[in-house]
Amino acid sequence: MMRPPEFWQHLDGRAAAPVTRSLLTPMSWLYDRLAQRRSAKIVPTKVSVPVICIGNITVGGTGKTPLALLVAKTLLGQGVQPAFLSRGYGGQQRSSVQVDLKLHGFADVGDEPLLLAKTAPTFVGRDRVASAKLAIAGGAQVLILDDGFQNPSLAKDLSVLVIDAGAGHGNGRIFPAGPLREPVARALNRADAVVLVGAGPQPNLAGFTGPMLRANIRARQPVPTGKLLAFAGIGRPQKFFDHIREAGADLEQEIAFADHHAYRAKDVANLFAWTTRSGIRLITTEKDILRWPEETRDQVLVWAIDMVFEHPGDLVQVLQKANIR
């Protein structure tokens, strides 16, 4: 997946790259029309257990996976067995299958499912209904969709939109002229709750009357000491760099890759070449390390994070809307 272009965001209060955006606008119109037509043809399938969808309006990282993990841990704490459903972006697996951490790698099922499977049973496949049935047969009492807000195949009992407060809705345009997957108003009309992640002003949520919650990303450990080279291939690499710098990291260099980038021998060699300089160590995200060659993972520091709500009881109240028994 490509790195988000700068013109997707407002720069210094000015609309960036007006010519490029104008040229891409017809493609945005076509993208939206095709998505609407596809959705109109599908009748959502209702399954026998509640379905919780963690989604977003924009392309790129907003904090969906940390929230999905927190939802699963909350349910487990209540004695409820969840299972994750994922398309498995970046993986070659097409038919529905349960992720096996001993057998599957990111090339098979993608990076996010490998991370999710450390917390609860995770099922990947292009057909989410088939994955849901497989998960239910395996004992799942609640299904958590990590992404899938724009996928209408499964009927959802609770839909939570995650919005990066720092990025908001970007330039407010539909992909590829902007970062939006669909018009904001249409997405808000299907949302049961909105979670704003990080610092920043509240974006335009006109017409939304459901719960609006605030959450932040918190590191699980203190920032490593010494000079660091941070690298990441996630939706918004700069967000990762900013987090660890704000935590006190001494960053010698920041290197951004495309989202879900598969690290090859050349990448590894180039990054380790920097470590020959005195005292510099590599640091990356939990998702990235799953795409890094296993034989050298112990030589790379990992910045592990969790999502924390400003009011911890808010999430429990929202989950009650899914009628979980």
Summary of the structure (lengths in Angstrom):
residues: 325
radius of gyration: 19.8
end to end distance: 38.6
largest distance: 59.8
contacts: 1059
relative contact order: 0.16
helix: 33%
strand: 23%
